[in-house]
Amino acid sequence: MATLQTTDGDTGLGKSKWDRVQEMDEFRLLILAKKEFVVPTTVFFIVYYFALPVLVGYAPGFMSRKVFGAVNIAYLFALSQFFVAWGIAFMYVRVARKFDMYGAHILETLKREGYDENQNGKRGL
């Protein structure tokens, strides 16, 4: 993969476009915001997902308790995992708006510095 180099004094001699982006505070905030959402949400979902087989294995009496008709707690718990996944997806779509704002600001800053995404990272507008 070719690294695009800049030679302008504003961004530093010999720095690639990626190096410039990586130095930006907005990029650091973007990564931090993503980590703040993705890591706890992933941990929550993994614990929630594996709770079903653990509870079925270690608390079969509780999980086989009938709620209505032939439907027991284990069935409801398994069904709830779909709703939890959909809820997480909905939350991510809402939080991603903030990620998009950071990304747009990064692109705006790069354009002000003379980068144009339509020129494959070459200098100039």
C-alpha positions as CSV (number, residue, x, y, z in Angstrom):
1,M,0.0,0.0,0.0
2,A,1.4,3.3,-1.0
3,T,1.7,6.0,1.6
4,L,0.8,9.5,0.5
5,Q,3.4,12.0,1.6
6,T,3.0,15.7,2.2
7,T,5.8,18.3,1.9
8,D,4.0,21.3,3.2
9,G,5.2,23.1,6.4
10,D,1.6,23.2,7.8
11,T,1.4,19.4,8.2
12,G,5.1,18.6,8.5
13,L,7.7,17.5,6.0
14,G,7.3,13.9,4.8
15,K,4.2,13.2,6.9
16,S,1.6,10.9,5.4
17,K,-2.1,11.9,5.3
18,W,-2.7,9.2,7.9
19,D,0.0,10.6,10.2
20,R,-1.8,14.0,10.1
21,V,-5.2,12.5,10.8
22,Q,-3.7,10.4,13.7
23,E,-2.3,13.6,15.3
24,M,-5.7,15.4,15.3
25,D,-7.5,15.8,18.6
26,E,-10.8,15.2,16.8
27,F,-9.5,11.7,15.7
28,R,-8.5,10.9,19.3
29,L,-12.0,12.0,20.5
30,L,-13.5,9.8,17.8
31,I,-11.6,6.7,18.8
32,L,-12.4,7.4,22.5
33,A,-16.1,7.9,21.8
34,K,-16.2,4.6,19.9
35,K,-14.4,2.8,22.7
36,E,-16.7,4.2,25.3
37,F,-19.7,2.7,23.5
38,V,-18.4,-0.4,21.8
39,V,-16.4,-1.9,24.7
40,P,-19.1,-1.8,27.5
41,T,-21.8,-2.8,25.0
42,T,-19.8,-5.8,23.8
43,V,-19.0,-6.9,27.3
44,F,-22.7,-6.6,28.3
45,F,-23.9,-8.5,25.3
46,I,-21.4,-11.3,25.7
47,V,-22.3,-11.7,29.4
48,Y,-26.0,-11.6,28.5
49,Y,-25.6,-14.1,25.6
50,F,-23.7,-16.7,27.7
51,A,-26.0,-16.3,30.7
52,L,-28.6,-18.4,28.9
53,P,-26.5,-21.6,28.6
54,V,-25.0,-21.0,32.0
55,L,-28.4,-20.6,33.7
56,V,-29.8,-23.6,31.8
57,G,-26.8,-25.7,33.0
58,Y,-26.6,-24.5,36.6
59,A,-30.3,-23.5,37.3
60,P,-32.4,-25.9,35.2
61,G,-35.3,-25.8,37.7
62,F,-35.5,-22.0,37.5
63,M,-35.1,-21.9,33.7
64,S,-37.7,-24.6,33.1
65,R,-40.4,-22.8,35.2
66,K,-43.5,-22.4,33.0
67,V,-44.6,-18.8,32.4
68,F,-47.6,-19.6,30.3
69,G,-48.6,-22.7,28.5
70,A,-45.5,-24.6,27.2
71,V,-43.4,-21.4,27.3
72,N,-40.8,-21.4,30.0
73,I,-38.2,-18.8,31.3
74,A,-35.5,-20.3,29.1
75,Y,-37.6,-19.7,25.9
76,L,-38.3,-16.1,27.0
77,F,-34.7,-15.5,27.8
78,A,-33.6,-16.8,24.4
79,L,-36.3,-14.7,22.6
80,S,-35.2,-11.6,24.6
81,Q,-31.7,-11.9,23.1
82,F,-33.2,-10.8,19.7
83,F,-34.7,-7.7,21.3
84,V,-31.5,-6.9,23.1
85,A,-29.5,-7.2,19.9
86,W,-32.0,-4.9,18.1
87,G,-31.8,-2.5,21.0
88,I,-28.1,-2.3,20.8
89,A,-28.2,-1.8,17.1
90,F,-30.7,1.1,17.6
91,M,-28.5,2.6,20.2
92,Y,-25.5,2.3,17.9
93,V,-27.3,4.1,15.1
94,R,-28.0,7.0,17.5
95,V,-24.5,7.2,18.9
96,A,-23.0,6.9,15.4
97,R,-24.3,10.4,14.7
98,K,-21.7,11.7,17.1
99,F,-19.0,9.6,15.3
100,D,-20.1,11.1,12.0
101,M,-19.7,14.6,13.4
102,Y,-16.2,13.9,14.4
103,G,-15.4,12.4,11.0
104,A,-16.9,15.3,9.2
105,H,-14.8,17.7,11.3
106,I,-11.7,15.7,10.5
107,L,-12.5,15.9,6.7
108,E,-13.2,19.6,7.0
109,T,-9.9,20.2,8.7
110,L,-8.0,18.2,6.0
111,K,-9.7,20.2,3.3
112,R,-8.7,23.4,4.9
113,E,-5.1,22.1,5.0
114,G,-5.3,21.4,1.3
115,Y,-6.3,17.8,1.1
116,D,-9.0,16.7,-1.3
117,E,-10.4,13.2,-1.0
118,N,-11.2,13.2,-4.7
119,Q,-7.5,13.5,-5.6
120,N,-6.5,10.3,-3.7
121,G,-4.7,12.4,-1.0
122,K,-2.7,14.6,-3.4
123,R,-2.3,18.2,-2.3
124,G,-4.5,20.8,-3.7
125,L,-8.2,21.5,-4.1
